[in-house]
Structures are given as C-alpha cells and as structure tokens.
Amino acid sequence: MSDFKIPDYWTSEQATAVFEFIDEIRDKILIHYRLQIAEQMKEEHCYEL
C-alpha cells in the first residue's frame, strides 16, 4: 500500500462523512469477500478473522 495524505482542512462533518463512507464500503466488501479475505490474511499474516 502506498502512503497518502489526508487533507487537514476538512470540517468535522466532512471527516465524519468520509469515515462513515469508508466504514460502509469496508462492511460491504467483507460481506461479499469474507472467505477470500480471511484466506488471504491467513496466508500473509498467519492469522484468521
């Protein structure tokens, strides 16, 4: 993963909206790809979800 910068000029409302959006996307990806993600993480990091 590459480093990227988070803007430091967002309002608290904007930061909260982005945070909630990312959280929703993460949940949907995990629902759809749970088994593949678990297997990949197990291979890469030697642990299970």
Backbone as XML, in Angstrom:
<?xml version="1.0"?>
<chain id="A" units="angstrom">
  <residue number="1" name="MET">
    <atom name="N" x="0.838" y="-1.176" z="0.000"/>
    <atom name="CA" x="0.000" y="0.000" z="0.000"/>
    <atom name="C" x="0.887" y="1.244" z="0.000"/>
  </residue>
  <residue number="2" name="SER">
    <atom name="N" x="0.486" y="2.240" z="-0.722"/>
    <atom name="CA" x="1.270" y="3.471" z="-0.743"/>
    <atom name="C" x="0.729" y="4.451" z="0.293"/>
  </residue>
  <residue number="3" name="ASP">
    <atom name="N" x="1.614" y="5.319" z="0.737"/>
    <atom name="CA" x="1.197" y="6.353" z="1.680"/>
    <atom name="C" x="0.431" y="7.432" z="0.939"/>
  </residue>
  <residue number="4" name="PHE">
    <atom name="N" x="-0.550" y="7.973" z="1.586"/>
    <atom name="CA" x="-1.275" y="9.093" z="1.016"/>
    <atom name="C" x="-1.627" y="10.031" z="2.151"/>
  </residue>
  <residue number="5" name="LYS">
    <atom name="N" x="-1.843" y="11.269" z="1.808"/>
    <atom name="CA" x="-2.125" y="12.277" z="2.825"/>
    <atom name="C" x="-3.616" y="12.534" z="2.927"/>
  </residue>
  <residue number="6" name="ILE">
    <atom name="N" x="-4.047" y="12.700" z="4.139"/>
    <atom name="CA" x="-5.431" y="13.064" z="4.425"/>
    <atom name="C" x="-5.463" y="14.588" z="4.529"/>
  </residue>
  <residue number="7" name="PRO">
    <atom name="N" x="-6.411" y="15.230" z="3.862"/>
    <atom name="CA" x="-6.478" y="16.684" z="3.951"/>
    <atom name="C" x="-6.648" y="17.149" z="5.406"/>
  </residue>
  <residue number="8" name="ASP">
    <atom name="N" x="-6.013" y="18.232" z="5.750"/>
    <atom name="CA" x="-6.136" y="18.756" z="7.114"/>
    <atom name="C" x="-7.103" y="19.937" z="7.189"/>
  </residue>
  <residue number="9" name="TYR">
    <atom name="N" x="-7.869" y="20.120" z="6.123"/>
    <atom name="CA" x="-8.792" y="21.262" z="6.084"/>
    <atom name="C" x="-10.263" y="20.837" z="6.121"/>
  </residue>
  <residue number="10" name="TRP">
    <atom name="N" x="-10.533" y="19.529" z="6.257"/>
    <atom name="CA" x="-11.919" y="19.076" z="6.318"/>
    <atom name="C" x="-12.573" y="19.571" z="7.600"/>
  </residue>
  <residue number="11" name="THR">
    <atom name="N" x="-13.864" y="19.804" z="7.499"/>
    <atom name="CA" x="-14.635" y="20.093" z="8.710"/>
    <atom name="C" x="-14.876" y="18.771" z="9.423"/>
  </residue>
  <residue number="12" name="SER">
    <atom name="N" x="-15.315" y="18.835" z="10.660"/>
    <atom name="CA" x="-15.615" y="17.600" z="11.388"/>
    <atom name="C" x="-16.741" y="16.831" z="10.694"/>
  </residue>
  <residue number="13" name="GLU">
    <atom name="N" x="-17.669" y="17.546" z="10.080"/>
    <atom name="CA" x="-18.762" y="16.898" z="9.354"/>
    <atom name="C" x="-18.237" y="16.153" z="8.125"/>
  </residue>
  <residue number="14" name="GLN">
    <atom name="N" x="-17.315" y="16.784" z="7.407"/>
    <atom name="CA" x="-16.731" y="16.131" z="6.230"/>
    <atom name="C" x="-15.923" y="14.899" z="6.634"/>
  </residue>
  <residue number="15" name="ALA">
    <atom name="N" x="-15.124" y="15.035" z="7.666"/>
    <atom name="CA" x="-14.322" y="13.902" z="8.134"/>
    <atom name="C" x="-15.223" y="12.750" z="8.583"/>
  </residue>
  <residue number="16" name="THR">
    <atom name="N" x="-16.293" y="13.073" z="9.270"/>
    <atom name="CA" x="-17.234" y="12.043" z="9.721"/>
    <atom name="C" x="-17.900" y="11.369" z="8.533"/>
  </residue>
  <residue number="17" name="ALA">
    <atom name="N" x="-18.293" y="12.132" z="7.528"/>
    <atom name="CA" x="-18.927" y="11.560" z="6.334"/>
    <atom name="C" x="-17.977" y="10.612" z="5.611"/>
  </residue>
  <residue number="18" name="VAL">
    <atom name="N" x="-16.730" y="11.005" z="5.462"/>
    <atom name="CA" x="-15.742" y="10.141" z="4.798"/>
    <atom name="C" x="-15.520" y="8.885" z="5.626"/>
  </residue>
  <residue number="19" name="PHE">
    <atom name="N" x="-15.369" y="9.031" z="6.924"/>
    <atom name="CA" x="-15.168" y="7.897" z="7.817"/>
    <atom name="C" x="-16.330" y="6.904" z="7.720"/>
  </residue>
  <residue number="20" name="GLU">
    <atom name="N" x="-17.556" y="7.404" z="7.757"/>
    <atom name="CA" x="-18.736" y="6.535" z="7.671"/>
    <atom name="C" x="-18.827" y="5.867" z="6.302"/>
  </residue>
  <residue number="21" name="PHE">
    <atom name="N" x="-18.489" y="6.578" z="5.246"/>
    <atom name="CA" x="-18.500" y="6.011" z="3.895"/>
    <atom name="C" x="-17.485" y="4.871" z="3.773"/>
  </residue>
  <residue number="22" name="ILE">
    <atom name="N" x="-16.286" y="5.100" z="4.265"/>
    <atom name="CA" x="-15.257" y="4.058" z="4.230"/>
    <atom name="C" x="-15.693" y="2.853" z="5.050"/>
  </residue>
  <residue number="23" name="ASP">
    <atom name="N" x="-16.303" y="3.095" z="6.191"/>
    <atom name="CA" x="-16.786" y="2.018" z="7.049"/>
    <atom name="C" x="-17.852" y="1.182" z="6.329"/>
  </residue>
  <residue number="24" name="GLU">
    <atom name="N" x="-18.768" y="1.849" z="5.621"/>
    <atom name="CA" x="-19.801" y="1.139" z="4.864"/>
    <atom name="C" x="-19.206" y="0.299" z="3.736"/>
  </residue>
  <residue number="25" name="ILE">
    <atom name="N" x="-18.257" y="0.885" z="3.012"/>
    <atom name="CA" x="-17.604" y="0.149" z="1.921"/>
    <atom name="C" x="-16.882" y="-1.071" z="2.482"/>
  </residue>
  <residue number="26" name="ARG">
    <atom name="N" x="-16.173" y="-0.881" z="3.594"/>
    <atom name="CA" x="-15.443" y="-1.991" z="4.227"/>
    <atom name="C" x="-16.407" y="-3.120" z="4.592"/>
  </residue>
  <residue number="27" name="ASP">
    <atom name="N" x="-17.534" y="-2.767" z="5.187"/>
    <atom name="CA" x="-18.525" y="-3.783" z="5.571"/>
    <atom name="C" x="-19.045" y="-4.546" z="4.354"/>
  </residue>
  <residue number="28" name="LYS">
    <atom name="N" x="-19.355" y="-3.830" z="3.279"/>
    <atom name="CA" x="-19.889" y="-4.482" z="2.078"/>
    <atom name="C" x="-18.854" y="-5.391" z="1.417"/>
  </residue>
  <residue number="29" name="ILE">
    <atom name="N" x="-17.614" y="-4.936" z="1.382"/>
    <atom name="CA" x="-16.545" y="-5.766" z="0.822"/>
    <atom name="C" x="-16.367" y="-7.015" z="1.673"/>
  </residue>
  <residue number="30" name="LEU">
    <atom name="N" x="-16.373" y="-6.863" z="2.981"/>
    <atom name="CA" x="-16.199" y="-8.006" z="3.867"/>
    <atom name="C" x="-17.347" y="-9.003" z="3.725"/>
  </residue>
  <residue number="31" name="ILE">
    <atom name="N" x="-18.561" y="-8.520" z="3.593"/>
    <atom name="CA" x="-19.708" y="-9.411" z="3.403"/>
    <atom name="C" x="-19.532" y="-10.225" z="2.122"/>
  </residue>
  <residue number="32" name="HIS">
    <atom name="N" x="-19.130" y="-9.566" z="1.065"/>
    <atom name="CA" x="-19.024" y="-10.222" z="-0.239"/>
    <atom name="C" x="-17.797" y="-11.134" z="-0.352"/>
  </residue>
  <residue number="33" name="TYR">
    <atom name="N" x="-16.673" y="-10.714" z="0.229"/>
    <atom name="CA" x="-15.405" y="-11.425" z="0.039"/>
    <atom name="C" x="-14.837" y="-12.016" z="1.325"/>
  </residue>
  <residue number="34" name="ARG">
    <atom name="N" x="-15.671" y="-12.237" z="2.319"/>
    <atom name="CA" x="-15.200" y="-12.680" z="3.639"/>
    <atom name="C" x="-14.239" y="-13.868" z="3.582"/>
  </residue>
  <residue number="35" name="LEU">
    <atom name="N" x="-14.610" y="-14.909" z="2.877"/>
    <atom name="CA" x="-13.768" y="-16.109" z="2.840"/>
    <atom name="C" x="-12.436" y="-15.859" z="2.142"/>
  </residue>
  <residue number="36" name="GLN">
    <atom name="N" x="-12.491" y="-15.132" z="1.024"/>
    <atom name="CA" x="-11.255" y="-14.833" z="0.300"/>
    <atom name="C" x="-10.341" y="-13.927" z="1.122"/>
  </residue>
  <residue number="37" name="ILE">
    <atom name="N" x="-10.920" y="-12.972" z="1.793"/>
    <atom name="CA" x="-10.130" y="-12.061" z="2.626"/>
    <atom name="C" x="-9.503" y="-12.825" z="3.781"/>
  </residue>
  <residue number="38" name="ALA">
    <atom name="N" x="-10.278" y="-13.677" z="4.420"/>
    <atom name="CA" x="-9.760" y="-14.460" z="5.540"/>
    <atom name="C" x="-8.607" y="-15.341" z="5.088"/>
  </residue>
  <residue number="39" name="GLU">
    <atom name="N" x="-8.757" y="-15.990" z="3.952"/>
    <atom name="CA" x="-7.698" y="-16.855" z="3.442"/>
    <atom name="C" x="-6.451" y="-16.045" z="3.094"/>
  </residue>
  <residue number="40" name="GLN">
    <atom name="N" x="-6.635" y="-14.920" z="2.439"/>
    <atom name="CA" x="-5.501" y="-14.071" z="2.072"/>
    <atom name="C" x="-4.764" y="-13.571" z="3.316"/>
  </residue>
  <residue number="41" name="MET">
    <atom name="N" x="-5.518" y="-13.118" z="4.305"/>
    <atom name="CA" x="-4.896" y="-12.617" z="5.528"/>
    <atom name="C" x="-4.176" y="-13.730" z="6.277"/>
  </residue>
  <residue number="42" name="LYS">
    <atom name="N" x="-4.758" y="-14.910" z="6.247"/>
    <atom name="CA" x="-4.127" y="-16.051" z="6.906"/>
    <atom name="C" x="-2.792" y="-16.357" z="6.244"/>
  </residue>
  <residue number="43" name="GLU">
    <atom name="N" x="-2.772" y="-16.340" z="4.911"/>
    <atom name="CA" x="-1.533" y="-16.602" z="4.181"/>
    <atom name="C" x="-0.491" y="-15.511" z="4.416"/>
  </residue>
  <residue number="44" name="GLU">
    <atom name="N" x="-0.916" y="-14.265" z="4.410"/>
    <atom name="CA" x="0.018" y="-13.140" z="4.532"/>
    <atom name="C" x="0.450" y="-12.869" z="5.972"/>
  </residue>
  <residue number="45" name="HIS">
    <atom name="N" x="-0.448" y="-13.058" z="6.906"/>
    <atom name="CA" x="-0.178" y="-12.627" z="8.267"/>
    <atom name="C" x="-0.270" y="-13.751" z="9.304"/>
  </residue>
  <residue number="46" name="CYS">
    <atom name="N" x="-0.574" y="-14.939" z="8.842"/>
    <atom name="CA" x="-0.649" y="-16.100" z="9.737"/>
    <atom name="C" x="-1.693" y="-15.947" z="10.853"/>
  </residue>
  <residue number="47" name="TYR">
    <atom name="N" x="-2.859" y="-15.411" z="10.513"/>
    <atom name="CA" x="-3.976" y="-15.387" z="11.460"/>
    <atom name="C" x="-5.298" y="-15.394" z="10.717"/>
  </residue>
  <residue number="48" name="GLU">
    <atom name="N" x="-6.374" y="-15.680" z="11.448"/>
    <atom name="CA" x="-7.704" y="-15.756" z="10.864"/>
    <atom name="C" x="-8.584" y="-14.640" z="11.407"/>
  </residue>
  <residue number="49" name="LEU">
    <atom name="N" x="-9.597" y="-14.277" z="10.602"/>
    <atom name="CA" x="-10.580" y="-13.268" z="11.048"/>
    <atom name="C" x="-11.561" y="-13.910" z="11.990"/>
  </residue>
</chain>
